[in-house]
């Protein structure tokens, strides 16, 4: 097959991929690196993942990295959409499903939302239903390779239906909430829900009931 014969196939595949994109998104070359603040220096010997707040037994849990890796490991194939408008399609994430962590460290029945905490006090809120969805994963690898520090190693929260600011890098804690509370970017003008398919980018787009009031 000649290169000229191959090109229409490439173009057709790329056109099909573009048609899958949520509104306003584009396909980039590579995986752009975007985050607030510097890349942290992490020592796995002292690292742990805390689970606290409204847990079922009022306990605070702490999982070391080996304990986290000893939990069931799952592969999740999902697209990834950044609010800055790039999308990466058909990523294969590997890690621990959020619902498998919740099975070991269960929330109280009154919990409605979860705050995911990361290094430097970064936080992102999601509904409990999004947290427990089958594609929500605490990932350590993508497409067969471990995440780089720039992309969130040793642990990144990935919630595919939501814009990627919700998919916090360098995760350190999970807080169970009995009511919604805005996270870092949600307090700074991003949409409280952040669903990519509905193009929920900014707080001015919110409708009544989409989230708690913005702080003055």
C-alpha positions as CSV (number, residue, x, y, z in Angstrom):
1,X,0.0,0.0,0.0
2,X,1.4,3.4,-0.9
3,X,1.4,6.5,1.4
4,X,-1.2,8.1,-0.8
5,X,-3.5,5.0,-0.3
6,X,-3.0,5.3,3.5
7,X,-3.7,9.0,3.9
8,X,-7.5,8.8,3.3
9,X,-7.7,6.1,6.0
10,X,-5.8,8.4,8.4
11,X,-8.0,11.3,7.6
12,X,-11.2,9.3,8.0
13,X,-10.1,8.0,11.4
14,X,-9.2,11.5,12.5
15,X,-12.6,12.9,11.3
16,X,-14.4,10.1,13.2
17,X,-12.3,11.0,16.3
18,X,-13.3,14.7,16.0
19,X,-16.9,13.8,15.8
20,X,-16.6,12.1,19.2
21,X,-15.3,15.3,20.9
22,X,-17.4,17.3,23.3
23,X,-18.3,20.8,22.2
24,X,-15.4,23.2,21.9
25,X,-12.7,20.5,22.2
26,X,-9.8,19.7,19.8
27,X,-7.2,16.9,19.4
28,X,-3.7,18.0,20.4
29,X,-0.3,16.7,19.4
30,X,0.9,14.8,22.5
31,X,-0.3,15.4,26.1
32,X,0.1,19.0,27.2
33,X,1.4,19.5,30.8
34,X,-0.9,21.9,32.7
35,X,-1.1,22.4,36.5
36,X,-1.2,25.0,39.2
37,X,2.1,25.3,41.1
38,X,5.3,23.3,40.8
39,X,5.7,19.5,40.5
40,X,6.1,18.2,44.0
41,X,9.0,16.0,45.3
42,X,7.4,12.9,46.7
43,X,9.0,10.2,48.9
44,X,7.0,7.0,48.7
45,X,8.5,5.8,52.0
46,X,6.4,8.5,53.8
47,X,3.5,8.9,51.3
48,X,0.0,7.7,52.2
49,X,-3.5,8.2,51.0
50,X,-5.9,9.4,53.8
51,X,-9.6,8.7,53.8
52,X,-11.5,10.9,56.3
53,X,-14.6,12.9,56.9
54,X,-18.0,11.1,57.1
55,X,-16.7,7.6,57.0
56,X,-19.1,4.8,57.9
57,X,-17.4,4.1,61.3
58,X,-16.1,7.7,61.9
59,X,-12.5,6.4,61.4
60,X,-9.7,8.0,59.5
61,X,-7.9,5.6,57.2
62,X,-4.4,5.7,55.8
63,X,-3.2,3.5,52.9
64,X,0.5,3.3,52.2
65,X,1.5,3.0,48.5
66,X,2.2,-0.8,48.8
67,X,-1.2,-1.2,50.5
68,X,-2.9,0.8,47.6
69,X,-1.2,-1.3,45.0
70,X,-2.3,-4.5,46.9
71,X,-6.0,-3.5,46.2
72,X,-7.6,-4.8,43.0
73,X,-6.0,-3.2,40.0
74,X,-8.3,-2.3,37.1
75,X,-7.9,-1.0,33.5
76,X,-10.2,1.8,32.4
77,X,-10.5,2.9,28.8
78,X,-11.8,6.5,28.7
79,X,-11.4,9.8,27.0
80,X,-9.9,12.8,28.8
81,X,-11.1,16.4,28.4
82,X,-9.3,19.5,29.6
83,X,-11.2,22.7,30.2
84,X,-8.5,24.4,28.1
85,X,-10.1,22.6,25.2
86,X,-7.8,19.7,24.3
87,X,-9.0,16.1,24.5
88,X,-7.2,12.8,24.5
89,X,-9.2,9.9,23.3
90,X,-9.0,6.2,24.2
91,X,-6.7,6.4,27.1
92,X,-6.0,3.2,29.0
93,X,-5.7,4.1,32.7
94,X,-4.6,1.5,35.3
95,X,-5.0,1.8,39.0
96,X,-7.6,1.3,41.7
97,X,-11.2,2.1,41.1
98,X,-12.7,4.6,43.4
99,X,-15.5,2.2,44.3
100,X,-12.9,-0.4,45.4
101,X,-11.3,2.1,47.8
102,X,-14.8,3.0,49.0
103,X,-15.5,-0.8,49.6
104,X,-12.4,-0.9,51.9
105,X,-13.0,2.5,53.5
106,X,-16.7,3.0,53.2
107,X,-18.6,6.3,53.4
108,X,-21.4,7.0,55.8
109,X,-24.9,6.5,54.2
110,X,-25.5,10.2,54.5
111,X,-22.5,11.1,52.2
112,X,-23.5,12.9,49.0
113,X,-20.2,14.3,47.7
114,X,-16.5,13.7,47.9
115,X,-13.6,16.1,48.0
116,X,-10.3,14.8,46.5
117,X,-7.3,16.5,48.1
118,X,-3.8,16.7,46.5
119,X,-0.4,18.2,47.2
120,X,-0.3,21.9,48.1
121,X,-3.9,21.9,49.3
122,X,-5.4,21.5,45.9
123,X,-8.9,20.1,46.0
124,X,-11.7,19.0,43.6
125,X,-15.3,18.1,44.5
126,X,-17.4,15.5,42.8
127,X,-20.7,13.9,43.5
128,X,-20.7,10.5,45.2
129,X,-22.4,9.0,42.2
130,X,-19.6,10.2,39.9
131,X,-17.0,9.0,42.4
132,X,-18.5,5.5,42.5
133,X,-18.9,5.2,38.8
134,X,-17.2,2.3,37.1
135,X,-14.8,4.5,35.1
136,X,-13.6,6.6,38.1
137,X,-10.1,5.5,39.0
138,X,-7.1,6.5,41.1
139,X,-4.5,5.9,38.3
140,X,-0.8,5.3,38.5
141,X,-0.3,4.4,34.8
142,X,-1.6,5.4,31.4
143,X,-1.3,3.4,28.1
144,X,1.0,0.9,29.7
145,X,3.5,3.3,31.3
146,X,3.7,4.8,34.7
147,X,2.6,8.4,35.0
148,X,5.4,10.9,34.9
149,X,5.6,13.4,37.9
150,X,4.4,16.1,35.5
151,X,1.2,14.1,34.9
152,X,0.5,13.2,38.5
153,X,2.7,10.4,39.7
154,X,2.4,8.6,42.0
155,X,-1.4,8.8,42.0
156,X,-3.9,10.8,39.9
157,X,-7.7,10.9,40.3
158,X,-9.4,10.3,36.9
159,X,-13.1,11.0,36.5
160,X,-13.6,10.8,32.7
161,X,-17.0,12.5,32.3
162,X,-15.8,15.6,34.0
163,X,-13.3,18.2,32.8
164,X,-9.7,17.3,33.8
165,X,-9.3,19.9,36.6
166,X,-11.5,17.5,38.5
167,X,-8.9,14.8,37.8
168,X,-6.5,16.0,40.4
169,X,-2.8,15.2,40.2
170,X,-0.7,14.1,43.2
171,X,-3.6,12.9,45.2
172,X,-3.2,12.6,49.0
173,X,-6.6,12.3,50.5
174,X,-10.3,11.6,50.1
175,X,-12.8,13.4,52.2
176,X,-16.4,12.2,52.4
177,X,-18.9,15.0,52.6
178,X,-22.6,15.1,53.7
179,X,-23.1,18.2,51.5
180,X,-21.5,19.7,48.5
181,X,-18.5,22.1,48.9
182,X,-16.5,23.8,46.2
183,X,-12.9,22.8,45.5
184,X,-9.9,24.9,44.4
185,X,-10.9,25.9,40.9
186,X,-14.7,25.8,41.7
187,X,-14.1,28.6,44.2
188,X,-12.2,30.5,41.5
189,X,-14.9,30.6,38.8
190,X,-15.0,27.2,37.3
191,X,-18.3,25.3,37.0
192,X,-19.1,23.3,40.1
193,X,-20.2,20.2,38.1
194,X,-17.8,20.4,35.2
195,X,-19.4,17.9,32.8
196,X,-17.6,18.0,29.5
197,X,-20.5,16.8,27.4
198,X,-22.6,19.7,28.6
199,X,-19.7,22.2,28.3
200,X,-20.0,23.2,31.9
201,X,-16.8,25.3,32.0
202,X,-17.5,28.4,34.2
203,X,-19.6,29.3,37.2
204,X,-21.6,31.9,35.3
205,X,-23.1,29.0,33.4
206,X,-24.5,27.3,36.6
207,X,-28.2,26.8,37.1
208,X,-29.9,26.8,40.5
209,X,-29.0,23.6,42.3
210,X,-25.7,23.1,40.4
211,X,-23.7,23.9,43.5
212,X,-23.3,25.9,46.7
213,X,-22.9,29.7,46.4
214,X,-19.6,31.2,45.5
215,X,-17.7,32.8,48.3
216,X,-17.7,36.6,48.1
